[in-house]
Amino acid sequence: MTKRVKVTIADFAPLKENLNNPEELALYETANGNIYDAEIEHDGYAIVDVTEEDYIELAPGEYQLMIEEWVNAGQIGELTLQTKSDPADDKALLYRSVDASGNEVQAPQSLSKKVVEMVANTWFGKKKKSEIEG
């Protein structure tokens, strides 16, 4: 499945250990901080075509999914909740409320993607049976 991602490699040491080709390492360094379309594999790795001939493979911690435009996340009464990636923080999402005409009612607020995930898992995640219930 193709998704929009931002390359966010914080530590190049593991790549330097695994890549013995300086030209290949340069592809990762050049891509870092940029946004691309990527093919996300079932194991979470992202394949990014950096040029027509060259691609890089990113581990799940080396990229962030990006939503560049406001998208509707749902309705809260008469208001529509919208979200998009926070341009100031790769690991956060912006949320805002708009009315039926699309006018902003609640200013954008930034929330960590990790907080959103934890809240979603708490409220909507499937509970594992305890070993006692087994």
C-alpha positions in Angstrom: 0.0 0.0 0.0 1.4 3.4 -1.0 1.5 6.1 1.7 3.1 9.5 2.1 6.1 9.4 4.4 8.8 11.7 5.7 12.2 10.2 6.1 13.2 10.8 9.8 16.5 9.0 10.4 17.9 10.2 13.7 20.9 7.9 13.9 23.0 6.9 10.9 25.3 4.6 12.8 23.4 1.4 12.1 23.1 2.2 8.4 26.8 2.9 8.2 27.5 -0.5 9.8 25.2 -2.3 7.3 25.9 -0.4 4.1 29.4 -0.7 2.7 28.7 1.5 -0.3 29.2 5.3 0.3 26.9 6.1 -2.7 24.1 4.1 -1.1 24.6 5.8 2.3 24.4 9.1 0.5 20.9 8.3 -0.8 19.7 7.9 2.8 21.4 11.1 3.9 20.0 13.0 1.0 16.5 11.6 1.5 16.5 12.4 5.3 14.0 15.2 6.1 12.1 14.9 2.8 8.7 13.6 2.0 8.1 10.8 -0.5 5.4 8.4 -1.6 6.4 5.0 -0.3 5.3 1.4 -0.6 4.7 0.1 2.9 5.4 -3.6 3.2 3.4 -6.0 5.5 6.4 -5.9 8.0 6.2 -2.1 8.3 9.3 -1.4 6.2 8.9 1.4 3.6 10.4 1.3 0.1 11.0 4.8 -1.3 12.0 5.5 -4.9 14.5 8.4 -4.3 15.3 8.6 -8.1 14.0 6.7 -11.1 17.0 4.3 -10.7 17.6 4.3 -6.9 15.5 3.3 -3.9 16.0 3.1 -0.2 14.4 0.8 2.4 13.4 2.3 5.7 12.7 0.5 9.0 9.5 1.6 10.9 11.5 4.0 13.1 13.1 5.7 10.2 10.0 7.4 8.7 6.7 9.0 9.8 3.4 8.7 7.9 2.3 12.1 6.7 -1.2 13.6 6.1 -0.4 16.9 4.4 -4.0 18.2 4.0 -6.9 18.4 6.5 -8.9 15.1 6.3 -12.2 14.5 8.1 -11.8 12.2 11.1 -15.5 12.1 12.2 -18.4 14.1 13.5 -18.9 15.4 17.0 -22.5 16.7 17.1 -22.8 19.4 14.5 -19.0 19.8 14.1 -16.5 17.9 12.0 -13.2 16.8 13.5 -10.3 17.2 11.1 -6.7 16.1 11.4 -3.4 16.4 9.5 0.3 16.0 10.3 1.8 18.7 12.5 4.4 20.5 10.3 6.3 21.6 13.4 6.5 18.0 14.9 6.9 14.8 12.8 5.6 12.7 15.7 2.4 14.7 16.2 -1.0 15.3 14.6 -3.0 18.5 14.5 -6.8 18.4 15.3 -9.4 21.0 14.7 -13.2 21.3 14.6 -15.0 23.0 11.7 -18.7 23.8 11.2 -20.9 22.6 8.3 -19.6 25.5 6.2 -16.0 24.5 6.8 -15.3 27.5 9.2 -12.8 26.7 11.9 -14.6 26.6 15.3 -11.8 25.2 17.4 -8.2 26.2 16.6 -5.7 23.4 15.7 -4.2 21.5 18.6 -1.2 19.3 18.4 -1.2 15.8 20.0 1.6 13.3 20.0 0.9 10.3 17.7 1.9 8.1 20.6 -0.8 9.7 22.8 -3.4 9.2 20.1 -2.4 5.5 19.7 -2.5 4.9 23.5 -5.9 6.5 23.9 -7.3 4.5 20.9 -5.9 1.3 22.3 -7.3 2.0 25.8 -10.8 2.8 24.5 -11.1 0.6 21.4 -8.3 -2.0 21.6 -9.3 -5.7 22.0 -8.5 -6.9 25.5 -6.4 -10.0 25.8 -7.7 -12.8 27.9 -5.7 -13.2 31.0 -3.8 -16.5 31.4 -6.1 -17.4 34.3 -9.2 -17.1 32.1 -7.2 -19.0 29.3 
